[in-house]
Amino acid sequence: MLKKNLKVQIVLFWVLFFYSYAYCLDFEKLKFSAEQGNASAQNHIGFFFYISQNYQEAAKWFKLAAEQGLAEGQVKLGVMYFDGKGIPQNYEEAVKWYKLAAEQGLARAQYKLGLMYYHDDEVPQNYQEAAKWFKLATEQGYADAQVKLGIMYALGQGVPQNYQEAAKWCILAKASGDSRASEVLDMITALTTPSQLQKAQEDAQKWWDEHKR
């Protein structure tokens, strides 16, 4: 039994050794590519440093990728500026980089930009701008934005108050598995008539059929 366990441990050691060696080789190749100016590689290297909690290095590589116009690098750099990790916190810079990524059609950036305009503790509150960016993200099926847009329709924030439209977006978010959608939908349902709710369900199904093919 001891010999068997020893053999297993030896096998595991070599498996881990070769896996770690291969990983290091891949990382070095990726870093070399990043140093040569490959934006995608710079973004990946930045993410490696981010999860390693080396935020200064992460910000450095994200910025290099962002300055080359890579949307994923731009939104990640925006997050760094928003959180103040690796670089001084700067909401204006966060908006700048979120917007650049959002304009390229990145739904996550559109949602984050919408959030910044929705709240008034980071940049001047602007419900119309928030609704604009949430709408763009919702059309890509981004569930968090769908819930937020539903709330805005229910409250008439930046858009005409419309409980039917509010229900539609929350129904879609719920279908995508958003944890908050059910609670918000219950509150909106209490404000809608049965016919409005029926139409919202039909509209949601139509949207789903058109976008989820």
GUDOMAR-997673 format. One line per field, with one value per residue (C-alpha): residue number from 1; residue in three letters; x, y, z. Coordinates in steps of 0.001 Angstrom, whole numbers, plus 500000, padded with zeros to 6 digits. Layout:
num = [NUM/...] $
residu = [ALA/...] $
x = [X/...] $
y = [Y/...] $
z = [Z/...] $
REM end
This chain:
num = [1/2/3/4/5/6/7/8/9/10/11/12/13/14/15/16/17/18/19/20/21/22/23/24/25/26/27/28/29/30/31/32/33/34/35/36/37/38/39/40/41/42/43/44/45/46/47/48/49/50/51/52/53/54/55/56/57/58/59/60/61/62/63/64/65/66/67/68/69/70/71/72/73/74/75/76/77/78/79/80/81/82/83/84/85/86/87/88/89/90/91/92/93/94/95/96/97/98/99/100/101/102/103/104/105/106/107/108/109/110/111/112/113/114/115/116/117/118/119/120/121/122/123/124/125/126/127/128/129/130/131/132/133/134/135/136/137/138/139/140/141/142/143/144/145/146/147/148/149/150/151/152/153/154/155/156/157/158/159/160/161/162/163/164/165/166/167/168/169/170/171/172/173/174/175/176/177/178/179/180/181/182/183/184/185/186/187/188/189/190/191/192/193/194/195/196/197/198/199/200/201/202/203/204/205/206/207/208/209/210/211/212/213] $
residu = [MET/LEU/LYS/LYS/ASN/LEU/LYS/VAL/GLN/ILE/VAL/LEU/PHE/TRP/VAL/LEU/PHE/PHE/TYR/SER/TYR/ALA/TYR/CYS/LEU/ASP/PHE/GLU/LYS/LEU/LYS/PHE/SER/ALA/GLU/GLN/GLY/ASN/ALA/SER/ALA/GLN/ASN/HIS/ILE/GLY/PHE/PHE/PHE/TYR/ILE/SER/GLN/ASN/TYR/GLN/GLU/ALA/ALA/LYS/TRP/PHE/LYS/LEU/ALA/ALA/GLU/GLN/GLY/LEU/ALA/GLU/GLY/GLN/VAL/LYS/LEU/GLY/VAL/MET/TYR/PHE/ASP/GLY/LYS/GLY/ILE/PRO/GLN/ASN/TYR/GLU/GLU/ALA/VAL/LYS/TRP/TYR/LYS/LEU/ALA/ALA/GLU/GLN/GLY/LEU/ALA/ARG/ALA/GLN/TYR/LYS/LEU/GLY/LEU/MET/TYR/TYR/HIS/ASP/ASP/GLU/VAL/PRO/GLN/ASN/TYR/GLN/GLU/ALA/ALA/LYS/TRP/PHE/LYS/LEU/ALA/THR/GLU/GLN/GLY/TYR/ALA/ASP/ALA/GLN/VAL/LYS/LEU/GLY/ILE/MET/TYR/ALA/LEU/GLY/GLN/GLY/VAL/PRO/GLN/ASN/TYR/GLN/GLU/ALA/ALA/LYS/TRP/CYS/ILE/LEU/ALA/LYS/ALA/SER/GLY/ASP/SER/ARG/ALA/SER/GLU/VAL/LEU/ASP/MET/ILE/THR/ALA/LEU/THR/THR/PRO/SER/GLN/LEU/GLN/LYS/ALA/GLN/GLU/ASP/ALA/GLN/LYS/TRP/TRP/ASP/GLU/HIS/LYS/ARG] $
x = [500000/502841/504611/501369/500826/504443/504007/500824/502602/505522/503126/501236/504513/505598/502152/502155/505752/505103/501828/503590/506443/504038/502129/505326/506260/502797/503018/506453/505177/502180/504340/506711/503754/502464/505857/505804/502611/499893/496830/495038/498145/498513/494923/495512/498730/496887/494199/496863/498337/494852/493893/497342/496399/499342/497127/499848/501111/497540/496726/499920/499030/495347/496303/498584/495776/493201/495318/495403/491614/490930/487449/488140/491253/489325/486556/489078/491059/487806/487220/490711/490073/486642/488001/491257/493293/496839/496099/494512/490715/489313/485656/486098/488755/486502/483716/486158/487341/483903/482537/485261/484521/480750/480938/482540/479462/480758/477630/479451/480920/477534/476033/478834/478600/474844/475354/477673/475117/472315/473904/474822/477783/480405/479496/476559/473361/471792/468884/468555/472177/471795/468706/470479/473373/471201/469037/472065/473194/469700/469470/472505/470767/472723/470458/471734/470926/467500/466575/467884/466017/462871/463204/463692/460517/458609/459760/459789/463488/464918/462132/458338/456788/455575/454770/454234/457700/459145/457595/458887/462523/462260/460644/463611/466116/464391/464540/468296/468604/469104/468620/466989/464557/461878/461599/461473/458987/456682/456584/455936/453270/451313/451119/450061/446689/446257/446127/449332/451106/449892/451194/454519/454893/454098/456581/459253/458687/458891/462148/463554/462652/464288/467487/468154/468188] $
y = [500000/502414/501634/502234/505587/506545/505757/507858/510787/510506/510488/513495/515344/514911/515770/519015/519713/519384/521311/524177/524087/524211/527062/529047/528511/529676/532716/533644/533324/535473/538070/538169/538748/541494/543175/543125/545171/542526/544135/540856/539461/542686/542307/538677/539535/542329/539901/537483/540247/541340/537929/537784/541094/542904/545819/548211/545738/544902/548572/548994/546189/547071/550624/549447/547304/550061/552655/550353/550371/546912/547130/544494/546366/549632/548329/546684/549914/551695/549271/549969/553712/553215/551046/552924/549736/550132/553718/556698/556550/558764/558544/560798/558462/555492/557105/557874/554275/552734/554983/554046/550361/550944/552720/549592/547648/545891/545216/545063/548503/549878/548592/549988/553354/553363/552696/555658/557989/556413/557125/560618/559869/559466/561712/564105/562056/561775/559362/559861/558872/555951/554696/555085/552837/550349/550003/549194/546551/545075/544561/542299/540264/541672/540653/543176/546000/544519/544661/548202/549354/547698/549697/552905/552272/551515/554761/556907/557707/558989/557229/557586/555596/552314/549349/547045/547783/547472/544027/542942/543628/542015/538926/538663/539159/536479/534108/534741/533780/537185/536749/540167/540017/537959/540380/543437/541725/540924/544609/545703/543026/544509/547764/546293/545158/541535/542667/544702/541763/539455/541882/542194/538412/538310/541102/539374/536100/537898/539575/536263/534494/537234/537513/533990/532080] $
z = [500000/500866/497580/495667/497374/496681/492979/492846/494493/492045/489067/490444/490994/487377/486046/488044/487041/483314/483589/485376/482864/479920/481567/482032/478387/477277/479544/478197/474621/475484/477193/474238/471922/474243/474274/470471/470595/470205/471826/472545/474254/476262/477444/478461/480296/482077/483188/484483/486643/487701/489083/490698/492407/490850/489897/488765/486181/485198/484609/482579/480157/479960/479066/476271/474854/475330/473547/470535/470459/471905/473448/476120/477188/477267/479519/481845/482067/482831/485704/487048/487003/488583/491407/491800/491526/490263/489226/491002/491063/488328/487328/484298/482937/483680/481638/478826/478468/479024/476290/473818/474379/474377/471040/469631/470695/473818/475878/479222/478597/477539/480791/482961/481214/481743/485443/485780/484236/486290/489672/490805/493049/490294/487342/486835/486753/483307/482996/479245/478674/481074/479221/475868/476871/478740/475613/473485/475961/476305/472557/472865/475557/478517/481398/483973/481561/480833/484524/484839/481739/483089/486293/484320/482306/485491/487110/483971/484340/481063/479146/479162/481993/480532/482776/479813/478438/481940/482321/478910/479778/483196/481657/479288/482092/484140/481187/481060/484716/486314/490070/490614/487712/489494/492411/490136/487823/490758/491705/488128/487612/490510/488540/485199/483939/482812/479181/479568/481136/478369/475724/477572/477518/473808/473074/475148/473301/469947/470968/472191/468942/466871/468894/470141/466865] $
REM end
